[in-house]
């Protein structure tokens, strides 16, 4: 990855200040380059929501602004205004960058939440040196840590990878990053789809004695694992393998799946991540 532009805006809701950088960071700094590259790798390996930006999407329109500093300052201002309204959303820095990769040019926007950490400080009290502990409220996450919110966009294909976390806002858990900030409705993540599938199988199995719950879930795990190895999960295949000749059970399962999962075949990019979470693996 070769970074062409990078800028950091401070979203300090603790003090009520948005400190927008007036210029970009030096991309020649190897430490900054490595930090961003590791963050990007971590995000791609996370439980991301994958989709394609439309021409009318807010972020797509923002990306058409040629002045990188101006564009990211506008994004930071909007994000700061949103998170300032909630006490449950952590303050942090907004890191934005443009880079070229083997898969094409990308734009990245990553919210780096502040992490309180103690550090030592040398002070002089009554002409005597005292080593003290000082709490720093604005430490950024390590490059090896997973961030809560980020979006990476291939600016050539418009394909994006979105990472976000729901927060309690006005008594409801809201995915503010996509809904309020980016004004988009992304597809559900692989993790969320797997939860829907397992919940549907469990509910149907509980209703039909001919399909014991533990057997149904074990078969579901097996089909999911096979799908992960193939690169996509076929929800209809789960119905056939799990409920076999029980027509009513298969119909009910498909009905429940259709309510939550939009595609019968769910593509999986990062198969290794999800394979690790599958307890049952077919040995035959």
N, C-alpha and C positions, 0 to 999 in steps of 0.2 A: 504494500500500500504506500502510495506517495501522496502526502498531504500538501495541497496547494494553499489552502486558507484555513485559519483556525482563530476563533475569538471566544472570549469568556465574559459573560455578563453575570453580575452578582445579584441574586434575588434574596435579599436579607429581610425577610418579613419580621424577624425579631426586633429590628430597629425601624422597620417601615421604610427601608431605603432600597430603591433599585439603582445599582451603580453600573451603568452601561459603559462598557469599554469604548473609547474613542478610536482605537486602532486594533489591528490584529496582532496575535502573538507571533513570535518568530518560529516558523516551521522548520528552521535549521537546527533548532534545539533537539538533540537526539532523545533527551529524556521525555520531552513533551510528545514527540512522535511515538515513542514506545508506549507511553501511557495511553494515548488515544487508540493505538492499534490493538492493545490488549483489551481495552474496554469494548471495542468493536467485536473482537473475537468472542468475548464473553456474551455479548448481546445476541449474536447470531446463534450461539449455543443454548440460549435460554428458551423459555416457553413463549415464543413470539407469535403474534398474529400476522399472517401474511396476506397481502392484497395488492391491488394496483390503484394508484392515484387516478382520479378522473380529472378532466380538464377544468371542471367547475369546483374542484376541491380547494379549500382555503390554502393548504400548504402548497399545492401546485401553483396557485396564483402568486403566492409569496416567493416561490423559487424563480419566478420570471423577473424579479427585481435584480438588476445587474449589480448594484452596489451591495457587496456582501455585508459590510458593516451596517448599512441602513436597513437591510432586510432582516438581519438577526436582531437588531435593536427593536424593531417593530414586533418581532416574535417574542422577545424577552419582556417587552412592556405588557403585551397581552397575557403572557403566562404569569407575570408578577401580579397583575390585577386579579387574576383568578385565584391564585393561591393565597393572596392577602385576605380573601373573604372567608377562609377556613382555618381553624386552629389545629385541624388534624393533619394538614399537609405540611411537611417539613420544609423549612427554608433551604436554599442551596444555590449552586451556580448553574447557569445554563451554558453548556459547552456546545458550540456549533462548528462544523468543519466541512470542507469540500476536499475530496481526495479521488485519486484514480486507483482502481484495483484491476485484477485480472478479469473480473466480471463486468467492468465498465466504471464510469464515473459515479460517485455516490455523494449524497449530502447526509450529514448526520447531525442530529440534535439530541443531546443527552442531558438530563437533569441530574446533577451530582448533589445529592443531599448532604447537608452538613452533619458531621458526626462529632459530638463532644469528646475530647481527649485531653488528658493531663500531660503537660510538658514541664521540664525544669526551667527555672529562670534564676539568674544570678542577680541578687539585690544587695545593696549596701545599707545597713541599718546601724546608725551611730558609728559610722566609719568601720564597720565590720562586715565582711562579706558573708552573706547568708544564701545558701542554695534553697530555693523554694519551689513549691508546686503551683502551677498556674493552669486553670482550665481554659482551653481554647475551644470556643464554640463553633468554629468554622473549619474544621479539618475535613478534607474531601475523602471519599472512599478510595481504598487501594485499587490498583488496576485489576487485581485478582477477584475483587468483590463484584457481585451482580448488582446493577443499579435497578431502581424501581421503574423509571420511566425513560423511554428513549424511542426514537424512530430513525431508521436508516433507509434512505431512498436511493435506488438506482435511477439516476436522472435521465438515463437513456431509455430504459424499459418502463419507468414509472413504478416498478415493483418495490414494495416497501416491506420492512420487517418492523413490527411495532411491539414494544414491551411496555406494559403498564400495570398498575396496581390500583385496586379500588379503595376509595377513602370514604369515611363517614361524613356526609355533608347534609345538613338539615335533616338528620335522622335516617338518611338512606345511603347505602353504599353505592358510590358513583365512580365510574371510570372517567374522571374529570379530564385526563390527558387527551383522550380521543374525543369525548363528547363535547367538552366545553372549550378546550384549547384548540384542537385540530379540526373540530366540527365535522367529524366523520364517524361512520358506524362500521368498524372493521369486522371481518369474519372472526368467529370464535377461535380460540387457540386449540392446538391438538389436545392439550391437557383437559380443557373444558369439554371438548367433544368426547374424549374417553370417559369422563365423568358422567356425561349424559347417556352414553351407551351402557355403561355398567349399571346406572340407576334404572334405566328402562328394562334391562334384563332382569334385575332384582325384583322390580315391581311386577313384571309379567310372571316370573317364576313363582312368586308368592301366591298368585291367583290360581295357577294351574298345578295341581298335585302331580301331574304327569311329568313335570319338569322341576325336580328338586333344586332349590336355590343354590346349594353349594356346587352341584354338578353343572348347572347353567353358568355360574360365574367362572368355573374352571375352564369350561369350553370357550367361554368368551375370551378369557386371558390367552388361550391357545391361538384362537383366530386372530386376535389383535397382534400377538407376537409375530405370527406368520405374515400379517399385513405389513408390519414394521419392516420386516426383512425384505419384503417386495417393494416397499416405498409408498404404499397406499393401503388404507383400511377400507374394506368393502362392507358396509353396514348390512346389506342384504345377505352376504355370505354368513354373517353372524346369525341372522335369523334362521338360515337353512341348517347350519351346523348345531346351533344350540337347541332349537325347538323342533327340528326334524319334521315329523309328520303331523305335528299339532298345528293345524291350519289356523285355528282361532288365536293361539298364542303368537304365531308369526304375524298375523294381521295386527294384533294389538301392539306388538313390539314395533312394527313398522310405523304405526300411527303415532306412537310416542316419539320415535326418532324423527319423524317428519316435522313435528312441532318445534324441535330444537336444532336439528342438524340439516343444513340446506342441501348438502351434496351427499349422494349415496356412496360415492367414493371419496375418501378423505386423503389427500396427498400429504406425505410426511417428508420434510426436508432433513431434519436432524434425527435420524432413526436411532442413533446410539444413545442419545439422551433418554428416550422413552423406553428403549429396551431395558435399560438399567432399572426402570421402575416397574417392570413386569415381573411379578414374583414367579408365576408359572411359565415355564418354557417347555415347549414340546420336545420330547426326547425321541419321538418316532419319526 
